[in-house]
């Protein structure tokens, strides 16, 4: 397998024009996908022989991203991740809005009251940054508050 130059947690192998395998690793989570079913089976057997692993079968959840399979394709969502964030910050009863933030708003250092717990704010911004994986519409807002 060849390591991706762009993301070192992704490995891939192309054994023929339409046969490929992708191996995605994040700490102790692994996703294996591709069109080469025989190659995937061999890779899984190799991993089982050399590492303590278990096969969870069809991908349903990976790094906070829910994966739903249907006849029309794959749908990814971070719904549970969002609900966990809303619960953590006490905003479960809030209503959605169409405009997340005034695009002309300027946030300046020293403006307003200092936060009681800046670590909590940083953790929330980090979670929102990860949320942009499936919600690119909040990227501007997250970049401003970060």
MDTraj code that builds the backbone (N, CA, C; nanometers):
import mdtraj as md
import numpy as np

residues = "UNK UNK UNK UNK UNK UNK UNK UNK UNK UNK UNK UNK UNK UNK UNK UNK UNK UNK UNK UNK UNK UNK UNK UNK UNK UNK UNK UNK UNK UNK UNK UNK UNK UNK UNK UNK UNK UNK UNK UNK UNK UNK UNK UNK UNK UNK UNK UNK UNK UNK UNK UNK UNK UNK UNK UNK UNK UNK UNK UNK UNK UNK UNK UNK UNK UNK UNK UNK UNK UNK UNK UNK UNK UNK UNK UNK UNK UNK UNK UNK UNK UNK UNK UNK UNK UNK UNK UNK UNK UNK UNK UNK UNK UNK UNK UNK UNK UNK UNK UNK UNK UNK UNK UNK UNK UNK UNK UNK UNK UNK UNK UNK UNK UNK UNK UNK UNK UNK UNK UNK UNK UNK UNK UNK UNK UNK UNK UNK UNK UNK UNK UNK UNK UNK UNK UNK UNK UNK UNK UNK UNK UNK UNK UNK UNK UNK".split()
xyz = np.array([
    [0.0850, -0.1165, 0.0000],
    [0.0000, 0.0000, 0.0000],
    [0.0900, 0.1234, 0.0000],
    [0.0380, 0.2326, -0.0532],
    [0.1117, 0.3576, -0.0637],
    [0.0471, 0.4607, 0.0281],
    [0.1294, 0.5319, 0.1031],
    [0.0789, 0.6368, 0.1915],
    [0.0502, 0.7617, 0.1099],
    [-0.0633, 0.8242, 0.1386],
    [-0.1005, 0.9485, 0.0714],
    [-0.0035, 1.0594, 0.1105],
    [0.0387, 1.1376, 0.0140],
    [0.1275, 1.2505, 0.0410],
    [0.0520, 1.3655, 0.1076],
    [-0.0780, 1.3733, 0.0832],
    [-0.1599, 1.4827, 0.1358],
    [-0.2020, 1.4572, 0.2795],
    [-0.2427, 1.3337, 0.3097],
    [-0.2888, 1.2972, 0.4428],
    [-0.2234, 1.1656, 0.4805],
    [-0.1343, 1.1677, 0.5782],
    [-0.0561, 1.0492, 0.6133],
    [-0.1357, 0.9427, 0.6867],
    [-0.2639, 0.9669, 0.7140],
    [-0.3474, 0.8645, 0.7759],
    [-0.4214, 0.7824, 0.6704],
    [-0.4003, 0.8148, 0.5423],
    [-0.4679, 0.7443, 0.4333],
    [-0.3658, 0.6666, 0.3511],
    [-0.3964, 0.5401, 0.3298],
    [-0.3146, 0.4547, 0.2448],
    [-0.4026, 0.4049, 0.1313],
    [-0.3438, 0.3777, 0.0174],
    [-0.4226, 0.3289, -0.0948],
    [-0.3404, 0.2345, -0.1802],
    [-0.4118, 0.1531, -0.2568],
    [-0.3482, 0.0639, -0.3516],
    [-0.4382, 0.0492, -0.4723],
    [-0.3802, 0.0639, -0.5889],
    [-0.4504, 0.0412, -0.7148],
    [-0.3839, -0.0783, -0.7819],
    [-0.4563, -0.1877, -0.7920],
    [-0.3973, -0.3064, -0.8532],
    [-0.4381, -0.3205, -0.9995],
    [-0.5388, -0.2488, -1.0399],
    [-0.5869, -0.2488, -1.1785],
    [-0.6640, -0.1186, -1.1979],
    [-0.6967, -0.0833, -1.3233],
    [-0.7654, 0.0452, -1.3452],
    [-0.8905, 0.0667, -1.2593],
    [-0.9699, -0.0362, -1.2385],
    [-1.0933, -0.0197, -1.1607],
    [-1.0893, -0.0889, -1.0249],
    [-0.9712, -0.1340, -0.9825],
    [-0.9601, -0.2022, -0.8538],
    [-0.8717, -0.1200, -0.7603],
    [-0.9312, -0.0777, -0.6499],
    [-0.8546, 0.0016, -0.5545],
    [-0.8977, -0.0325, -0.4127],
    [-0.8084, -0.0046, -0.3193],
    [-0.8359, -0.0226, -0.1770],
    [-0.7900, 0.1048, -0.1067],
    [-0.8719, 0.1550, -0.0158],
    [-0.8345, 0.2693, 0.0672],
    [-0.8387, 0.2249, 0.2125],
    [-0.7338, 0.2570, 0.2846],
    [-0.7220, 0.2249, 0.4255],
    [-0.7053, 0.3578, 0.4993],
    [-0.8003, 0.3915, 0.5858],
    [-0.7965, 0.5171, 0.6612],
    [-0.7755, 0.4809, 0.8077],
    [-0.6744, 0.5418, 0.8689],
    [-0.6402, 0.5103, 1.0078],
    [-0.6420, 0.6385, 1.0895],
    [-0.7104, 0.6333, 1.2029],
    [-0.7060, 0.7436, 1.2981],
    [-0.6939, 0.6828, 1.4374],
    [-0.5802, 0.6945, 1.4980],
    [-0.5460, 0.6378, 1.6281],
    [-0.5735, 0.4875, 1.6272],
    [-0.6866, 0.4429, 1.6837],
    [-0.7156, 0.2994, 1.6836],
    [-0.8417, 0.2659, 1.6032],
    [-0.8849, 0.3577, 1.5190],
    [-0.9988, 0.3338, 1.4304],
    [-0.9483, 0.3171, 1.2876],
    [-1.0016, 0.2185, 1.2191],
    [-0.9600, 0.1893, 1.0813],
    [-1.0841, 0.1722, 0.9955],
    [-1.0803, 0.2309, 0.8768],
    [-1.1848, 0.2079, 0.7766],
    [-1.1149, 0.1544, 0.6524],
    [-1.1684, 0.0452, 0.5983],
    [-1.1165, -0.0124, 0.4750],
    [-1.2300, -0.0117, 0.3740],
    [-1.2039, 0.0441, 0.2567],
    [-1.3060, 0.0493, 0.1524],
    [-1.2397, 0.0401, 0.0158],
    [-1.3197, 0.0189, -0.0857],
    [-1.2679, 0.0135, -0.2216],
    [-1.3458, -0.0835, -0.3080],
    [-1.2961, -0.1032, -0.4303],
    [-1.3623, -0.1900, -0.5270],
    [-1.2997, -0.3285, -0.5341],
    [-1.1823, -0.3481, -0.4772],
    [-1.1097, -0.4751, -0.4847],
    [-1.1471, -0.5629, -0.3659],
    [-1.2572, -0.6355, -0.3769],
    [-1.3063, -0.7151, -0.2644],
    [-1.2076, -0.8231, -0.2218],
    [-1.1424, -0.8867, -0.3188],
    [-1.0413, -0.9878, -0.2861],
    [-0.9246, -0.9269, -0.2111],
    [-0.8792, -0.8111, -0.2566],
    [-0.7697, -0.7419, -0.1894],
    [-0.8084, -0.6969, -0.0499],
    [-0.9322, -0.6522, -0.0320],
    [-0.9802, -0.6103, 0.0999],
    [-0.9815, -0.7294, 0.1945],
    [-1.0288, -0.8442, 0.1462],
    [-1.0313, -0.9659, 0.2280],
    [-0.8905, -1.0043, 0.2703],
    [-0.7948, -1.0004, 0.1770],
    [-0.6550, -1.0330, 0.2096],
    [-0.5971, -0.9344, 0.3101],
    [-0.6265, -0.8054, 0.2937],
    [-0.5773, -0.7034, 0.3863],
    [-0.6328, -0.7269, 0.5259],
    [-0.7622, -0.7565, 0.5363],
    [-0.8229, -0.7828, 0.6669],
    [-0.7581, -0.9044, 0.7333],
    [-0.7349, -1.0112, 0.6547],
    [-0.6705, -1.1302, 0.7105],
    [-0.5305, -1.0972, 0.7622],
    [-0.4577, -1.0155, 0.6877],
    [-0.3235, -0.9746, 0.7301],
    [-0.3311, -0.8962, 0.8619],
    [-0.4246, -0.8032, 0.8708],
    [-0.4393, -0.7239, 0.9930],
    [-0.4783, -0.8119, 1.1117],
    [-0.5698, -0.9088, 1.0894],
    [-0.6125, -0.9976, 1.1972],
    [-0.4967, -1.0829, 1.2473],
    [-0.4068, -1.1231, 1.1560],
    [-0.2929, -1.2075, 1.1947],
    [-0.1875, -1.1305, 1.2729],
    [-0.1687, -1.0013, 1.2425],
    [-0.0592, -0.9257, 1.3015],
    [-0.1006, -0.8271, 1.4106],
    [-0.2281, -0.7977, 1.4206],
    [-0.2755, -0.6999, 1.5191],
    [-0.4026, -0.7510, 1.5849],
    [-0.4294, -0.7006, 1.7048],
    [-0.5540, -0.7356, 1.7725],
    [-0.6634, -0.6446, 1.7172],
    [-0.7420, -0.6960, 1.6247],
    [-0.8467, -0.6170, 1.5599],
    [-0.9779, -0.6929, 1.5616],
    [-1.0852, -0.6201, 1.5367],
    [-1.2149, -0.6842, 1.5181],
    [-1.2873, -0.6151, 1.4036],
    [-1.3639, -0.6910, 1.3317],
    [-1.4381, -0.6410, 1.2158],
    [-1.5776, -0.6003, 1.2615],
    [-1.6097, -0.4731, 1.2472],
    [-1.7424, -0.4243, 1.2852],
    [-1.8372, -0.4216, 1.1662],
    [-1.7955, -0.4818, 1.0554],
    [-1.8765, -0.4969, 0.9346],
    [-1.9035, -0.3613, 0.8693],
    [-2.0263, -0.3355, 0.8295],
    [-2.0604, -0.2146, 0.7554],
    [-2.0380, -0.0897, 0.8406],
    [-1.9737, 0.0097, 0.7814],
    [-1.9439, 0.1345, 0.8522],
    [-2.0732, 0.2070, 0.8877],
    [-2.0872, 0.2404, 1.0177],
    [-2.2053, 0.3124, 1.0643],
    [-2.1673, 0.4443, 1.1311],
    [-2.0488, 0.4470, 1.1944],
    [-2.0068, 0.5639, 1.2703],
    [-1.8551, 0.5691, 1.2705],
    [-1.7977, 0.6837, 1.2364],
    [-1.6520, 0.6975, 1.2340],
    [-1.6151, 0.8402, 1.2687],
    [-1.5427, 0.8577, 1.3779],
    [-1.4942, 0.9890, 1.4211],
    [-1.6045, 1.0943, 1.4294],
    [-1.7179, 1.0569, 1.4865],
    [-1.8271, 1.1518, 1.5028],
    [-1.9133, 1.1700, 1.3797],
    [-1.8856, 1.0939, 1.2746],
    [-1.9646, 1.1044, 1.1514],
    [-2.0501, 0.9788, 1.1378],
    [-2.1818, 0.9993, 1.1317],
    [-2.2734, 0.8885, 1.1110],
    [-2.2792, 0.8576, 0.9618],
    [-2.2797, 0.7293, 0.9277],
    [-2.2818, 0.6859, 0.7885],
    [-2.4055, 0.5987, 0.7678],
    [-2.4924, 0.6397, 0.6758],
    [-2.6134, 0.5622, 0.6435],
    [-2.6027, 0.5153, 0.4988],
    [-2.6308, 0.3890, 0.4779],
    [-2.6235, 0.3297, 0.3444],
    [-2.7649, 0.3084, 0.2911],
    [-2.7850, 0.3372, 0.1638],
    [-2.9133, 0.3112, 0.1006],
    [-2.8886, 0.2713, -0.0440],
    [-2.9954, 0.2376, -0.1157],
    [-2.9805, 0.1988, -0.2563],
    [-2.9352, 0.3171, -0.3422],
    [-2.9589, 0.4403, -0.2940],
    [-2.9146, 0.5568, -0.3725],
    [-2.7738, 0.6034, -0.3394],
    [-2.7106, 0.5432, -0.2385],
    [-2.5737, 0.5804, -0.2063],
    [-2.5499, 0.5875, -0.0566],
    [-2.4533, 0.6690, -0.0203],
    [-2.4141, 0.6845, 0.1197],
    [-2.4478, 0.8263, 0.1650],
    [-2.5019, 0.8382, 0.2845],
    [-2.5353, 0.9676, 0.3433],
    [-2.4536, 0.9828, 0.4708],
    [-2.3801, 1.0945, 0.4850],
    [-2.3050, 1.1188, 0.6074],
    [-2.3657, 1.2368, 0.6824],
    [-2.3584, 1.2284, 0.8140],
    [-2.4190, 1.3302, 0.8985],
    [-2.3431, 1.3371, 1.0305],
    [-2.3473, 1.4525, 1.0933],
    [-2.2925, 1.4675, 1.2276],
    [-2.4031, 1.5096, 1.3246],
    [-2.5235, 1.4611, 1.3010],
    [-2.6397, 1.4981, 1.3809],
    [-2.6162, 1.4711, 1.5297],
    [-2.5744, 1.3497, 1.5642],
    [-2.5505, 1.3151, 1.7040],
    [-2.4415, 1.4040, 1.7630],
    [-2.3384, 1.4314, 1.6850],
    [-2.2287, 1.5177, 1.7292],
    [-2.2811, 1.6576, 1.7628],
    [-2.3680, 1.7117, 1.6772],
    [-2.4277, 1.8440, 1.7006],
    [-2.5154, 1.8421, 1.8256],
    [-2.5978, 1.7398, 1.8385],
    [-2.6845, 1.7306, 1.9562],
    [-2.6023, 1.7228, 2.0847],
    [-2.4902, 1.6501, 2.0804],
    [-2.4024, 1.6422, 2.1981],
    [-2.3436, 1.7797, 2.2316],
    [-2.3054, 1.8561, 2.1296],
    [-2.2528, 1.9913, 2.1525],
    [-2.3612, 2.0802, 2.2132],
    [-2.4809, 2.0782, 2.1539],
    [-2.5907, 2.1613, 2.2052],
    [-2.6242, 2.1260, 2.3493],
    [-2.6231, 1.9979, 2.3814],
    [-2.6516, 1.9550, 2.5185],
    [-2.5422, 2.0037, 2.6135],
    [-2.4159, 1.9902, 2.5714],
    [-2.3030, 2.0306, 2.6555],
    [-2.3064, 2.1792, 2.6895],
    [-2.3474, 2.2621, 2.5946],
    [-2.3457, 2.4070, 2.6197],
    [-2.4831, 2.4611, 2.6609],
    [-2.5800, 2.3709, 2.6836],
    [-2.7105, 2.4122, 2.7342],
    [-2.7973, 2.4850, 2.6334],
    [-2.7892, 2.4456, 2.5065],
    [-2.8683, 2.5138, 2.4036],
    [-2.9634, 2.4182, 2.3301],
    [-3.0053, 2.3121, 2.3957],
    [-3.0949, 2.2150, 2.3314],
    [-3.2298, 2.2753, 2.2928],
    [-3.2750, 2.3762, 2.3669],
    [-3.4072, 2.4329, 2.3394],
    [-3.4028, 2.5503, 2.2408],
    [-3.2842, 2.5840, 2.1917],
    [-3.2732, 2.6971, 2.0986],
    [-3.3307, 2.6604, 1.9619],
    [-3.3792, 2.7638, 1.8923],
    [-3.4348, 2.7434, 1.7590],
    [-3.3300, 2.7739, 1.6534],
    [-3.3366, 2.7061, 1.5386],
    [-3.2409, 2.7350, 1.4307],
    [-3.2675, 2.8712, 1.3675],
    [-3.1632, 2.9284, 1.3088],
    [-3.1750, 3.0565, 1.2392],
    [-3.1163, 3.0420, 1.0994],
    [-3.1631, 3.1260, 1.0079],
    [-3.1116, 3.1212, 0.8711],
    [-2.9745, 3.1861, 0.8591],
    [-2.9538, 3.2974, 0.9291],
    [-2.8263, 3.3687, 0.9237],
    [-2.7540, 3.3444, 1.0545],
    [-2.6384, 3.2765, 1.0462],
    [-2.5661, 3.2394, 1.1671],
    [-2.4976, 3.3578, 1.2338],
    [-2.4547, 3.4564, 1.1513],
    [-2.3786, 3.5677, 1.2051],
    [-2.3783, 3.6812, 1.1036],
    [-2.3741, 3.8018, 1.1525],
    [-2.3603, 3.9170, 1.0639],
    [-2.2223, 3.9106, 0.9988],
    [-2.2153, 3.8992, 0.8649],
    [-2.0841, 3.8860, 0.7993],
    [-1.9963, 4.0094, 0.8137],
    [-2.0534, 4.1230, 0.8548],
    [-1.9752, 4.2450, 0.8721],
    [-1.9309, 4.2680, 1.0170],
    [-1.9677, 4.1767, 1.1054],
    [-1.9315, 4.1916, 1.2466],
    [-1.7801, 4.1799, 1.2622],
    [-1.7239, 4.2654, 1.3448],
    [-1.5802, 4.2643, 1.3731],
    [-1.5605, 4.2302, 1.5205],
    [-1.4924, 4.1220, 1.5451],
    [-1.4596, 4.0845, 1.6818],
    [-1.3159, 4.1267, 1.7084],
    [-1.2971, 4.2094, 1.8103],
    [-1.1651, 4.2655, 1.8392],
    [-1.1170, 4.2221, 1.9772],
    [-0.9856, 4.2036, 1.9916],
    [-0.9323, 4.1703, 2.1248],
    [-0.9641, 4.2826, 2.2226],
    [-0.9967, 4.2458, 2.3460],
    [-1.0264, 4.3455, 2.4484],
    [-1.1688, 4.3964, 2.4440],
    [-1.2451, 4.3543, 2.3453],
    [-1.3840, 4.3979, 2.3310],
    [-1.4719, 4.3065, 2.4174],
    [-1.5580, 4.3617, 2.4981],
    [-1.6477, 4.2815, 2.5807],
    [-1.5801, 4.2325, 2.7074],
    [-1.6519, 4.1504, 2.7801],
    [-1.6033, 4.0959, 2.9069],
    [-1.5172, 3.9721, 2.8812],
    [-1.4087, 3.9537, 2.9571],
    [-1.3275, 3.8310, 2.9430],
    [-1.4103, 3.7083, 2.9829],
    [-1.3833, 3.5989, 2.9170],
    [-1.4538, 3.4746, 2.9475],
    [-1.4097, 3.4194, 3.0818],
    [-1.5047, 3.3635, 3.1563],
    [-1.4702, 3.3013, 3.2839],
    [-1.3864, 3.1761, 3.2620],
    [-1.4194, 3.1021, 3.1551],
    [-1.3489, 2.9762, 3.1271],
    [-1.3089, 2.9724, 2.9798],
    [-1.1940, 3.0311, 2.9440],
    [-1.1533, 3.0328, 2.8025],
    [-1.1267, 2.8926, 2.7466],
    [-1.0915, 2.7976, 2.8330],
    [-1.0677, 2.6602, 2.7865],
    [-1.1955, 2.6009, 2.7301],
    [-1.3066, 2.6273, 2.7949],
    [-1.4367, 2.5775, 2.7464],
    [-1.4679, 2.6357, 2.6078],
    [-1.4399, 2.7643, 2.5892],
    [-1.4620, 2.8304, 2.4606],
    [-1.3728, 2.7680, 2.3526],
    [-1.2455, 2.7470, 2.3850],
    [-1.1527, 2.6870, 2.2878],
    [-1.1975, 2.5466, 2.2486],
    [-1.2441, 2.4695, 2.3467],
    [-1.2918, 2.3339, 2.3187],
    [-1.4138, 2.3386, 2.2260],
    [-1.5045, 2.4317, 2.2499],
    [-1.6226, 2.4474, 2.1654],
    [-1.5834, 2.4873, 2.0235],
    [-1.4893, 2.5799, 2.0091],
    [-1.4437, 2.6218, 1.8764],
    [-1.3799, 2.5033, 1.8032],
    [-1.3036, 2.4224, 1.8751],
    [-1.2450, 2.3028, 1.8145],
    [-1.3513, 2.2067, 1.7645],
    [-1.4559, 2.1882, 1.8437],
    [-1.5663, 2.1002, 1.8027],
    [-1.6386, 2.1581, 1.6815],
    [-1.6590, 2.2883, 1.6804],
    [-1.7240, 2.3521, 1.5650],
    [-1.6363, 2.3404, 1.4403],
    [-1.5054, 2.3525, 1.4592],
    [-1.4134, 2.3377, 1.3465],
    [-1.4258, 2.1978, 1.2860],
    [-1.4348, 2.0965, 1.3702],
    [-1.4517, 1.9600, 1.3213],
    [-1.5880, 1.9421, 1.2538],
    [-1.6872, 2.0155, 1.2992],
    [-1.8212, 2.0075, 1.2413],
    [-1.8249, 2.0562, 1.0967],
    [-1.7302, 2.1402, 1.0575],
    [-1.7278, 2.1909, 0.9193],
    [-1.7007, 2.0798, 0.8179],
    [-1.6641, 1.9592, 0.8637],
    [-1.6452, 1.8454, 0.7737],
    [-1.7732, 1.8204, 0.6947],
    [-1.8867, 1.8221, 0.7648],
    [-2.0151, 1.7987, 0.6976],
    [-2.0993, 1.9248, 0.6859],
    [-2.0557, 2.0340, 0.7472],
    [-2.1311, 2.1591, 0.7422],
    [-2.0408, 2.2735, 0.6970],
    [-2.0024, 2.2744, 0.5685],
    [-1.9146, 2.3820, 0.5210],
    [-1.9791, 2.5204, 0.5310],
    [-2.1121, 2.5255, 0.5460],
    [-2.1809, 2.6543, 0.5556],
    [-2.1456, 2.7303, 0.6830],
    [-2.0886, 2.6634, 0.7830],
    [-2.0519, 2.7341, 0.9058],
    [-1.9022, 2.7676, 0.9092],
    [-1.8306, 2.7412, 0.8023],
    [-1.6851, 2.7637, 0.8001],
    [-1.6481, 2.9085, 0.8295],
    [-1.7190, 3.0033, 0.7690],
    [-1.6882, 3.1454, 0.7926],
    [-1.7048, 3.1797, 0.9400],
    [-1.8174, 3.1414, 0.9966],
    [-1.8450, 3.1695, 1.1368],
    [-1.7371, 3.1106, 1.2269],
    [-1.7008, 2.9860, 1.2029],
    [-1.6004, 2.9195, 1.2853],
    [-1.4647, 2.9899, 1.2713],
    [-1.4308, 3.0329, 1.1510],
    [-1.3027, 3.1028, 1.1326],
    [-1.3025, 3.2360, 1.2071],
    [-1.4151, 3.3044, 1.2148],
    [-1.4222, 3.4317, 1.2866],
    [-1.4076, 3.4102, 1.4362],
    [-1.4808, 3.3152, 1.4929],
    [-1.4740, 3.2974, 1.6374],
    [-1.3437, 3.2313, 1.6817],
    [-1.2764, 3.1626, 1.5894],
    [-1.1484, 3.1024, 1.6290],
    [-1.0387, 3.2063, 1.6293],
])
top = md.Topology()
chain = top.add_chain()
for i, resn in enumerate(residues, 1):
    res = top.add_residue(resn, chain, resSeq=i)
    for name in ("N", "CA", "C"):
        top.add_atom(name, md.element.get_by_symbol(name[0]), res)
traj = md.Trajectory(xyz[None], top)
